[in-house]
Amino acid sequence: MTHQRDRVEAEPPKEVPRAVVSLRLDKNVIREFKMEAARRGLKLNECFELMLTTFREKTS
């Protein structure tokens, strides 16, 4: 499991701008997204997809 996560972090998806991937997220922001994901019943990976989508919308 850890190996797979490391590989994913090392190779960000092509469609995600590198600036978005390299953003350092405030702990409160991460907590907020985790809470939102829990409310929606999302898995953790879906939570991160939600975060990336949100940042894509804000940075475009």
N, C-alpha and C positions, 0 to 999 in steps of 0.2 A: 504493500500500500504506500509506504513512504517513498519507495523508489519511483512509483508512478507519479506521485505529487511533485517530486523533485524534477522529473523530466518535464512535466507540464509547466512548471515555473521557469525552467531553463529555455523552453521554446514557446513563447506566447503565441496565441492564434494569429494568423496572418492578418485578419480583418481588424484586429484591435490596434489602434495607434500606440506606438511605443511609449509616448508621453502618458497615456492613460494607464498602461501597465506599471510604469515606474512611479506613479503617484504614491506618496507616502500618506496613508490614510490615518486620520486622527482616530484614537480609540473610541471616542464617542460616536463617530460616524459609523465605524464597524459595528458597534453595539446596536445602533439604530437600525442598520440593515439586517442584523441578526434577528432583532425583535420583529421587524416587518416580515422577514422570511418565516419566522415562527407563526405569526398571525395568519399568513397565507398558507401555512403547512408546507413550506418549501424545504428541500434538502439543502445542505450547505453549498454544494456546487451550483444549485439554482440560485442561491443567495448571491454568490459571486457574479453569476450572469446578470442578475438584476442590478448589481452595483455597476458593472461594466456598461450595461445599457444606459443607466442613468448618467454616468460620466460622459458617454458618447454623446448623449443628447445635450448635455451642458457645455461640451467643448466644441460642438459643431455649429 
